[in-house]
Amino acid sequence: MNNYGFSFGFWFPFFQIVAGLIWIGLVIFNLKQKSVWLWLVVLGGGLNIGERIVNGYVNDYWKIPMLPIYNNINDWLIFVGIGGYWWKNRK
């Protein structure tokens, strides 16, 4: 399934520019944090951005069972990275 929007197919004007700026901010933030978990988020987000630059969309090829949602390995990197970072830093 070709995803021209961002998470869950949502879309807004200039979102690719916003996503790129957020990605750059996350890279800079993580250079200080030095978190393996955030590097997973950076990797997954960067791969999704790269796919959008090359193809104009992200190919979501895995369907989540019993839900009308598709995703890809990059999305799972982001999900696991955010979850791991949250788990490690919860109080």
C-alpha positions as CSV (number, residue, x, y, z in Angstrom):
1,M,0.0,0.0,0.0
2,N,1.5,3.3,-1.0
3,N,1.3,5.9,1.8
4,Y,1.5,9.5,0.6
5,G,0.7,10.9,4.0
6,F,2.4,10.4,7.3
7,S,1.2,8.2,10.2
8,F,-2.1,6.4,9.5
9,G,-2.2,8.2,6.1
10,F,-2.9,11.7,7.5
11,W,-1.6,14.6,5.4
12,F,-1.1,18.3,5.8
13,P,0.6,20.9,3.6
14,F,4.5,20.9,3.8
15,F,4.5,17.9,6.1
16,Q,7.6,16.5,4.4
17,I,9.5,19.7,5.3
18,V,8.2,19.5,8.8
19,A,9.1,15.9,9.1
20,G,12.6,16.6,7.8
21,L,13.1,19.4,10.3
22,I,11.8,17.2,13.2
23,W,14.2,14.5,12.0
24,I,17.2,16.9,12.0
25,G,16.1,18.1,15.5
26,L,16.0,14.5,16.7
27,V,19.5,13.8,15.4
28,I,20.9,16.9,17.1
29,F,19.0,16.1,20.4
30,N,20.3,12.5,20.3
31,L,23.9,13.6,19.7
32,K,23.6,14.9,23.3
33,Q,21.4,12.1,24.7
34,K,23.4,9.2,23.1
35,S,20.5,6.9,23.3
36,V,20.5,3.6,21.2
37,W,16.7,3.8,21.4
38,L,16.5,7.2,19.8
39,W,18.9,6.1,17.1
40,L,16.3,3.5,16.1
41,V,13.8,6.3,15.8
42,V,16.3,8.3,13.7
43,L,17.0,5.3,11.5
44,G,13.4,4.5,10.9
45,G,12.4,8.1,10.3
46,G,15.4,8.6,8.0
47,L,14.6,5.5,5.9
48,N,10.9,6.7,5.6
49,I,12.1,10.2,4.5
50,G,14.5,8.6,2.0
51,E,11.8,6.4,0.6
52,R,9.5,9.5,0.2
53,I,12.3,11.4,-1.6
54,V,13.0,8.5,-4.0
55,N,9.4,7.3,-4.6
56,G,7.2,10.1,-3.5
57,Y,5.5,7.8,-1.0
58,V,6.3,5.1,1.7
59,N,5.5,1.5,0.8
60,D,3.5,0.1,3.8
61,Y,3.5,-3.7,3.2
62,W,2.6,-5.2,6.5
63,K,-1.1,-5.3,7.6
64,I,-1.7,-5.2,11.4
65,P,-4.1,-8.1,12.1
66,M,-7.7,-7.2,12.7
67,L,-7.0,-3.5,12.0
68,P,-7.2,-1.5,8.7
69,I,-3.7,-0.3,9.3
70,Y,-0.6,-1.0,7.2
71,N,3.1,-0.3,8.2
72,N,6.6,-1.3,7.3
73,I,9.9,-2.1,9.1
74,N,10.8,1.5,9.4
75,D,7.6,2.2,11.3
76,W,8.5,-0.7,13.7
77,L,12.0,0.8,14.2
78,I,10.3,4.1,15.2
79,F,7.8,2.3,17.4
80,V,10.4,0.2,19.2
81,G,12.7,3.1,19.6
82,I,10.1,5.4,21.2
83,G,8.9,2.5,23.4
84,G,12.4,1.7,24.5
85,Y,13.3,5.3,25.2
86,W,10.1,5.8,27.2
87,W,10.7,2.6,29.2
88,K,14.3,3.5,30.0
89,N,13.4,7.1,31.0
90,R,10.1,6.6,32.9
91,K,10.0,7.6,36.5
